[in-house]
Amino acid sequence: MRICLYSEKVLPGVGGQEMVVDRLARGFLARGHTVVVLAPRGRGWVRETDAGLPYATFRHPRFRSTRWFVASHGWWLARLQRRHALDVVHCHGVYPSGYVAARCAAVAGVPLVITSHGGDIDDASPLGRKPRLAPRYRQALGRADAVVAVSEFIETRLRQWCEPDARIERIAHGVDLARYSAAVPRPAELDPRIRSGKYFLFLGRVVRRKGVDLLLAAFERVASNTDVHLVIAGDGTSYPVVQTAASRLSLAERIVLDRWVEGDAKTWLLQNAICNVVPSRHSEAFGLTVLESFASGRPVVATAIPGLRELVVPEHNGLLVAPESVDGLARALREAMDRPEWFDELGRRAVETASWFSWDNAVERHLALYEDLVRRGTRKA
């Protein structure tokens, strides 16, 4: 098959959606399919990064507005269709990419799949709160031949937008089990204050909705008489705010701030943490960092919000606390420090949870969906 993956977020950007698109593209290629990735040019776009990928990546000008001239970007999708005679167009995002594809006449006869990664249909999404965009959301989803929900929460949200007869397929993301289960040596570049079994880990985007400020407050309450550190590995719009807040805490010397980590550094941090802490304020489409922790053999302390409740089973592979609760986070961190053997046992059970997910399974299920749509033909042309 000739597959186009159209996503607003791709490598070299850092985040869950970028990683998902990359892993699917590589999986399709490995099975003998042709893959082209279409994406807008990013602010930090580096042409050499695209050239180094095993699949072809095509870039169109960035979206300058969430409302005006969005559909005009279909010109580049039409160009790909003329060049590759696509069998499937799979948009990662209801808006804008899904809307662009829905409006593009050149692919009207090509099966269209749309996956929401949550950021566009979440109640907290700036896009989702714009009433003038609602008809465009419905137009995109109405044209789609299949809509992929990555979690129960996303499926529930999608059903509020889709037509009653919409085909919604639940396909979870995967995790690289082999990578995270294999022990790696401690990378030399890590801060020397970070010691195995002596730190809590936050790994992700440093933005307000991720609740890093709540974690800082909880850590200060419980760690004063210990040698435990807090490692915050990530970047985002709130990084300067977190940096300032951390410097003012009484335990500032035991908070290690790092920009985004990848490769062996990320793997080692996940494998050697007391636990990964995911204190998000709102819903999560799918807890990729949770699965990565589980595959690394470490439990997770997370807030009991949609998207995380589906993965974290209290006292089986981690602990859940109430959203926005510094007290709840502090109690969970204290329990993790006081009961290390129990947390090690939770980590062993977490590996079992991770084993239910794999990229091979995710890739195969997507291909099965594509093949069925190609066989049936598009019903929304």
C-alpha positions as CSV (number, residue, x, y, z in Angstrom):
1,M,0.0,0.0,0.0
2,R,0.9,3.6,-0.5
3,I,0.2,5.4,2.8
4,C,0.3,9.1,3.6
5,L,0.6,10.1,7.3
6,Y,-0.4,13.7,7.6
7,S,0.4,15.3,11.0
8,E,0.9,18.8,12.4
9,K,3.6,17.4,14.7
10,V,6.5,15.2,13.5
11,L,10.2,14.8,14.1
12,P,12.4,16.6,14.9
13,G,9.7,17.9,17.3
14,V,9.7,16.2,20.7
15,G,6.5,14.7,22.0
16,G,4.1,11.7,22.0
17,Q,2.4,12.5,18.6
18,E,5.8,12.9,16.9
19,M,7.0,9.6,18.2
20,V,3.8,7.8,17.3
21,V,3.9,9.0,13.7
22,D,7.5,8.0,13.4
23,R,7.0,4.5,14.9
24,L,4.0,3.8,12.6
25,A,5.9,5.0,9.5
26,R,8.9,2.8,10.3
27,G,6.6,-0.2,11.0
28,F,4.8,0.2,7.7
29,L,8.1,0.5,5.8
30,A,9.4,-2.6,7.5
31,R,6.5,-4.5,6.2
32,G,7.1,-3.5,2.6
33,H,4.7,-0.5,2.3
34,T,5.4,2.9,0.8
35,V,5.1,5.7,3.4
36,V,5.1,9.5,2.9
37,V,4.8,11.9,5.8
38,L,3.2,15.3,5.2
39,A,3.7,18.0,7.8
40,P,3.9,21.8,8.2
41,R,7.3,23.4,8.4
42,G,8.2,23.9,12.1
43,R,9.9,26.9,13.7
44,G,12.8,24.7,14.5
45,W,12.6,22.6,11.4
46,V,16.0,21.2,10.3
47,R,16.0,19.9,6.7
48,E,18.8,17.5,7.5
49,T,16.7,15.7,10.0
50,D,14.0,14.9,7.4
51,A,16.7,13.7,5.0
52,G,18.0,11.3,7.6
53,L,14.7,9.5,8.1
54,P,14.0,6.2,6.4
55,Y,10.7,7.5,5.0
56,A,10.0,10.5,2.7
57,T,8.9,13.7,4.5
58,F,7.2,16.6,2.7
59,R,6.7,20.0,4.2
60,H,4.2,22.7,3.4
61,P,4.1,26.2,4.8
62,R,3.1,26.6,8.4
63,F,-0.6,27.3,9.3
64,R,-0.7,31.0,9.9
65,S,-4.2,31.0,11.3
66,T,-6.5,28.5,12.9
67,R,-9.3,29.9,10.8
68,W,-8.2,31.5,7.6
69,F,-6.8,29.7,4.5
70,V,-6.5,26.4,6.3
71,A,-8.1,24.3,3.5
72,S,-5.7,25.8,1.0
73,H,-2.9,23.6,2.3
74,G,-4.7,20.7,0.5
75,W,-2.7,21.8,-2.5
76,W,0.3,19.9,-1.1
77,L,-1.8,16.8,-0.4
78,A,-3.1,16.9,-3.9
79,R,0.5,17.1,-5.2
80,L,1.4,14.0,-3.2
81,Q,-1.7,12.2,-4.6
82,R,-0.6,13.0,-8.2
83,R,2.9,11.8,-7.4
84,H,2.2,8.6,-5.4
85,A,-1.5,7.6,-6.2
86,L,-2.1,7.1,-2.5
87,D,-4.2,4.2,-1.2
88,V,-4.8,5.7,2.3
89,V,-4.5,9.1,3.9
90,H,-4.2,8.9,7.7
91,C,-4.4,12.3,9.4
92,H,-3.1,12.6,13.0
93,G,-5.4,15.3,14.2
94,V,-9.0,16.1,13.6
95,Y,-8.0,19.7,13.0
96,P,-6.3,21.1,11.0
97,S,-4.9,18.1,9.1
98,G,-8.1,16.1,9.1
99,Y,-10.1,19.1,7.9
100,V,-7.5,19.8,5.1
101,A,-7.8,16.2,3.9
102,A,-11.6,16.3,4.1
103,R,-11.7,19.4,1.9
104,C,-9.1,18.2,-0.6
105,A,-10.9,17.1,-3.8
106,A,-7.9,15.3,-5.1
107,V,-8.2,12.6,-2.4
108,A,-12.0,12.5,-2.3
109,G,-11.9,8.9,-3.5
110,V,-9.1,7.8,-1.1
111,P,-10.0,6.2,2.2
112,L,-9.4,8.8,5.0
113,V,-8.5,7.8,8.5
114,I,-8.3,10.3,11.4
115,T,-6.6,9.8,14.7
116,S,-7.1,12.3,17.5
117,H,-4.2,12.5,20.0
118,G,-6.4,14.4,22.4
119,G,-5.1,18.0,22.0
120,D,-7.8,19.0,19.5
121,I,-10.9,17.5,21.2
122,D,-10.1,17.9,24.8
123,D,-12.3,20.3,26.8
124,A,-9.1,22.2,27.7
125,S,-8.0,22.5,24.1
126,P,-7.8,26.1,22.8
127,L,-8.9,24.8,19.4
128,G,-11.8,22.8,20.8
129,R,-13.1,25.9,22.6
130,K,-13.4,28.0,19.4
131,P,-17.1,27.8,18.3
132,R,-16.4,28.8,14.7
133,L,-14.2,25.7,14.3
134,A,-16.9,23.2,15.4
135,P,-18.5,22.8,11.9
136,R,-15.0,22.1,10.5
137,Y,-14.4,19.4,13.1
138,R,-17.7,17.8,12.2
139,Q,-16.9,18.1,8.5
140,A,-13.6,16.4,8.9
141,L,-15.0,13.5,11.0
142,G,-18.0,13.2,8.7
143,R,-15.7,12.6,5.8
144,A,-13.5,10.1,7.6
145,D,-14.0,6.5,6.7
146,A,-12.6,5.4,10.0
147,V,-11.6,7.3,13.2
148,V,-9.0,5.9,15.5
149,A,-9.4,6.3,19.3
150,V,-6.2,5.7,21.2
151,S,-8.0,5.2,24.6
152,E,-11.4,4.9,26.1
153,F,-11.4,8.5,27.0
154,I,-10.7,9.6,23.5
155,E,-13.4,7.3,22.1
156,T,-15.9,8.9,24.4
157,R,-14.9,12.4,23.3
158,L,-15.0,11.4,19.6
159,R,-18.5,10.0,19.9
160,Q,-19.6,13.4,21.0
161,W,-18.3,14.8,17.7
162,C,-19.0,12.0,15.2
163,E,-22.1,10.9,13.4
164,P,-23.9,7.9,15.1
165,D,-22.9,5.5,12.3
166,A,-19.2,6.6,12.4
167,R,-16.6,3.7,12.4
168,I,-14.5,4.2,15.5
169,E,-11.6,1.8,16.0
170,R,-9.8,1.6,19.4
171,I,-6.1,1.1,18.7
172,A,-3.8,2.0,21.6
173,H,-0.2,3.2,21.1
174,G,2.6,0.8,21.7
175,V,5.8,0.8,23.7
176,D,9.3,-0.4,22.8
177,L,9.4,-3.4,25.2
178,A,12.9,-4.5,24.1
179,R,14.4,-1.1,24.6
180,Y,13.1,-0.4,28.0
181,S,13.6,-3.9,29.4
182,A,17.3,-4.0,28.6
183,A,19.5,-2.4,31.3
184,V,21.7,0.4,30.1
185,P,24.8,1.8,31.8
186,R,24.6,5.1,33.5
187,P,25.3,7.8,30.9
188,A,28.2,10.0,31.8
189,E,26.4,13.2,30.9
190,L,23.8,12.9,33.7
191,D,24.0,15.2,36.7
192,P,26.1,13.4,39.4
193,R,23.4,14.2,42.0
194,I,21.2,11.6,40.2
195,R,21.7,8.2,41.9
196,S,19.9,5.0,41.2
197,G,16.9,4.5,43.4
198,K,17.3,7.9,45.0
199,Y,15.1,10.2,42.9
200,F,11.6,10.8,41.7
201,L,11.2,11.4,38.0
202,F,9.0,13.7,36.0
203,L,9.4,13.2,32.2
204,G,7.3,15.2,29.8
205,R,6.4,18.6,28.6
206,V,6.8,21.3,31.2
207,V,3.5,23.1,30.8
208,R,0.9,24.1,33.4
209,R,-1.5,21.3,32.5
210,K,1.2,18.7,33.4
211,G,1.2,19.8,37.0
212,V,4.9,20.2,37.6
213,D,4.2,23.0,40.2
214,L,2.1,20.5,42.2
215,L,4.9,18.0,42.2
216,L,7.4,20.6,43.4
217,A,5.2,21.6,46.3
218,A,4.6,17.9,47.2
219,F,8.3,17.1,47.1
220,E,9.2,20.0,49.4
221,R,6.8,18.6,52.0
222,V,8.2,15.1,52.2
223,A,11.9,15.1,51.3
224,S,13.4,17.5,53.9
225,N,15.0,14.7,56.0
226,T,16.0,12.4,53.2
227,D,18.7,12.2,50.5
228,V,16.1,11.8,47.7
229,H,16.2,14.1,44.7
230,L,13.6,15.2,42.1
231,V,14.5,15.0,38.5
232,I,12.5,17.1,36.0
233,A,13.4,16.1,32.5
234,G,11.5,18.0,29.9
235,D,10.9,21.3,28.2
236,G,7.9,23.6,27.4
237,T,6.4,27.0,27.8
238,S,6.4,26.8,31.6
239,Y,10.0,25.8,32.0
240,P,11.2,29.3,33.0
241,V,8.4,29.4,35.6
242,V,9.3,26.0,37.0
243,Q,13.0,27.0,37.0
244,T,12.2,30.1,39.1
245,A,9.9,28.3,41.5
246,A,12.4,25.5,42.0
247,S,15.1,27.9,42.9
248,R,13.0,29.4,45.6
249,L,12.2,26.2,47.4
250,S,14.1,25.2,50.6
251,L,15.2,22.0,48.8
252,A,16.4,23.7,45.6
253,E,19.7,21.9,45.7
254,R,17.9,18.6,45.4
255,I,15.9,19.4,42.4
256,V,17.6,18.6,39.1
257,L,16.3,20.4,36.1
258,D,17.2,19.1,32.6
259,R,15.9,19.8,29.2
260,W,14.4,17.0,27.2
261,V,16.3,13.8,27.3
262,E,16.3,10.9,24.8
263,G,18.2,7.7,24.1
264,D,20.1,5.9,26.8
265,A,19.7,8.9,29.2
266,K,15.9,8.6,29.1
267,T,16.0,4.8,29.4
268,W,18.4,4.9,32.4
269,L,16.3,7.6,34.2
270,L,13.1,5.5,33.7
271,Q,14.8,2.3,34.8
272,N,16.4,3.7,38.0
273,A,13.8,6.0,39.4
274,I,11.9,5.3,42.6
275,C,8.9,5.9,40.3
276,N,7.7,8.2,37.5
277,V,5.3,10.9,38.6
278,V,2.6,12.1,36.3
279,P,0.7,14.9,38.1
280,S,-1.4,16.1,35.1
281,R,-4.3,18.4,35.9
282,H,-6.6,17.4,33.0
283,S,-7.2,14.5,30.8
284,E,-4.4,12.6,29.0
285,A,-5.2,11.1,25.6
286,F,-2.9,8.2,26.3
287,G,-0.1,7.9,28.9
288,L,2.9,7.0,26.8
289,T,5.3,7.9,29.5
290,V,3.3,5.7,31.9
291,L,3.8,2.7,29.5
292,E,7.5,3.5,29.1
293,S,7.9,3.5,32.9
294,F,6.0,0.2,33.1
295,A,8.2,-1.4,30.4
296,S,11.3,-0.1,32.4
297,G,10.1,-2.0,35.5
298,R,9.1,1.0,37.5
299,P,5.6,1.9,38.9
300,V,3.9,5.3,38.4
301,V,2.3,7.8,40.7
302,A,-0.4,9.6,38.7
303,T,-3.5,11.7,39.0
304,A,-6.8,9.9,38.6
305,I,-7.8,11.5,35.4
306,P,-9.2,10.1,32.1
307,G,-6.4,8.5,30.0
308,L,-4.3,7.6,33.1
309,R,-6.9,5.7,35.0
310,E,-7.0,3.2,32.1
311,L,-3.4,2.3,32.7
312,V,-2.5,2.8,36.4
313,V,-4.2,0.2,38.6
314,P,-3.9,1.4,42.3
315,E,-1.6,-0.8,44.4
316,H,-1.0,-3.1,41.4
317,N,1.3,-1.1,39.1
318,G,1.3,2.3,40.8
319,L,-0.8,4.7,42.8
320,L,-3.5,7.2,41.8
321,V,-4.1,10.5,43.6
322,A,-6.8,13.1,43.2
323,P,-6.1,15.8,40.6
324,E,-4.7,19.1,41.9
325,S,-4.0,17.5,45.3
326,V,-0.6,18.4,46.7
327,D,-1.6,16.5,49.8
328,G,-2.3,13.4,47.8
329,L,0.9,13.6,45.9
330,A,2.9,14.1,49.1
331,R,1.3,11.0,50.7
332,A,2.1,8.9,47.6
333,L,5.7,10.1,47.5
334,R,6.1,9.4,51.2
335,E,4.8,5.9,50.7
336,A,7.2,5.3,47.9
337,M,10.1,6.3,50.1
338,D,9.0,4.4,53.1
339,R,8.1,1.1,51.3
340,P,10.8,0.6,48.6
341,E,10.3,-3.2,48.5
342,W,6.6,-2.8,47.8
343,F,7.3,-0.3,45.1
344,D,9.8,-2.7,43.5
345,E,7.0,-5.3,43.5
346,L,4.6,-2.8,41.9
347,G,7.3,-2.3,39.2
348,R,7.5,-6.0,38.5
349,R,3.7,-6.1,38.0
350,A,4.0,-3.0,35.8
351,V,6.1,-5.0,33.4
352,E,3.2,-7.3,32.9
353,T,0.9,-4.4,32.1
354,A,3.4,-3.1,29.5
355,S,3.6,-6.5,27.9
356,W,0.0,-6.0,26.7
357,F,1.1,-3.2,24.4
358,S,3.6,-3.4,21.6
359,W,4.3,-1.4,18.5
360,D,4.1,-4.5,16.4
361,N,0.5,-5.0,17.5
362,A,-0.3,-1.3,16.8
363,V,1.2,-1.4,13.3
364,E,-0.6,-4.6,12.4
365,R,-3.9,-3.3,13.6
366,H,-3.5,-0.1,11.6
367,L,-2.6,-2.1,8.5
368,A,-5.6,-4.4,8.9
369,L,-7.8,-1.3,9.1
370,Y,-6.3,0.2,6.0
371,E,-6.6,-3.0,4.0
372,D,-10.3,-3.3,5.0
373,L,-11.0,0.3,3.9
374,V,-9.1,-0.1,0.6
375,R,-11.1,-3.3,-0.1
376,R,-14.4,-1.6,0.7
377,G,-13.6,1.7,-0.9
378,T,-14.4,5.1,0.6
379,R,-18.1,5.7,1.4
380,K,-17.7,9.4,2.0
381,A,-16.5,10.7,-1.4
